[in-house]
Amino acid sequence: MAKAQKVIKVEEDVVSHEDAVTASVEQMVADILKEVGEVDANGKKTKVGLTMEELEAKGLKNKSQVIRFLDSEGYTRSSIALFLNVRYQHVRNVLVTPLKRTA
């Protein structure tokens, strides 16, 4: 009977160790996503990790340019709208409307 109890104890220890490892791995992934910027199921970034000053330093003069730049960097339309405090529809319209050519 003592052997059975030892086997059960060892199995409980293994399960408890696996749970601890899983929890630490999940925490590491969460920390990395927080550092890098969260990513949705399609691989698009969901949190803009830039400031308006950094965007202005890149020579972006208006919201449309910022929207196109952030889209090219892989951010979702929703995160761009939240970051710029504009409606989702505005972001979508900028991205689906082709640029006018100037002569």
C-alpha positions in Angstrom: 0.0 0.0 0.0 2.9 2.4 0.7 4.2 2.0 -2.9 0.8 3.0 -4.3 0.7 6.1 -2.1 4.3 7.0 -3.3 3.3 6.6 -6.9 0.3 8.8 -6.4 2.4 11.4 -4.7 5.0 11.4 -7.5 2.2 11.8 -10.1 0.8 14.7 -8.1 4.2 16.3 -8.0 4.7 15.9 -11.7 1.3 17.4 -12.5 2.0 20.3 -10.1 5.4 20.9 -11.8 3.8 20.8 -15.2 1.2 23.4 -14.1 3.9 25.7 -12.7 5.9 25.4 -16.0 2.8 26.1 -18.1 2.0 29.1 -15.9 5.5 30.5 -16.3 5.5 30.0 -20.0 2.2 31.7 -20.3 3.5 34.6 -18.3 6.6 34.9 -20.5 4.4 35.0 -23.6 2.2 37.7 -22.1 5.3 39.7 -21.2 6.7 39.4 -24.7 3.4 40.4 -26.3 3.2 43.4 -24.0 6.8 44.4 -25.0 6.4 43.9 -28.7 2.8 44.9 -29.1 -0.1 42.5 -29.0 -1.0 40.6 -32.2 -4.4 39.2 -33.3 -5.1 35.9 -35.0 -4.2 37.3 -38.4 -0.8 38.5 -37.3 -1.8 42.2 -37.2 -0.7 44.4 -34.3 -3.4 45.5 -32.0 -1.7 48.0 -29.9 0.2 51.0 -31.3 3.5 51.3 -29.5 4.5 54.7 -30.9 3.8 58.3 -29.8 2.6 61.1 -31.9 6.0 62.8 -31.5 7.7 59.8 -33.1 5.3 59.8 -36.0 5.7 63.6 -36.6 9.5 63.0 -36.5 9.0 60.6 -39.5 7.6 63.5 -41.5 4.0 62.5 -41.3 2.0 65.7 -41.6 -1.7 64.7 -41.4 -3.9 61.9 -40.1 -4.2 60.2 -43.5 -0.5 59.9 -43.8 -0.3 58.5 -40.2 -3.1 56.0 -41.0 -1.4 54.8 -44.1 1.9 54.5 -42.3 0.4 52.6 -39.3 -1.4 50.2 -41.7 1.8 49.5 -43.6 3.4 48.7 -40.2 0.8 46.0 -39.6 -1.6 47.7 -37.2 -5.3 46.8 -37.2 -7.8 49.4 -38.3 -9.4 49.3 -34.9 -6.1 50.0 -33.1 -5.3 52.9 -35.5 -8.8 54.4 -34.8 -8.3 54.1 -31.1 -4.8 55.6 -31.2 -5.8 58.6 -33.3 -9.2 59.0 -31.6 -11.1 58.9 -34.9 -13.9 56.6 -36.0 -13.1 53.2 -37.5 -15.0 54.3 -40.7 -12.6 57.2 -41.2 -9.6 54.9 -41.0 -11.3 52.4 -43.4 -12.1 55.2 -45.9 -8.5 56.4 -46.0 -7.2 52.9 -46.6 -9.7 51.9 -49.3 -9.7 55.2 -51.2 -6.8 55.4 -53.8 -4.5 58.4 -53.6 -5.1 61.1 -56.2 -2.1 61.7 -58.4 -0.8 65.2 -58.6 0.7 66.4 -61.9 
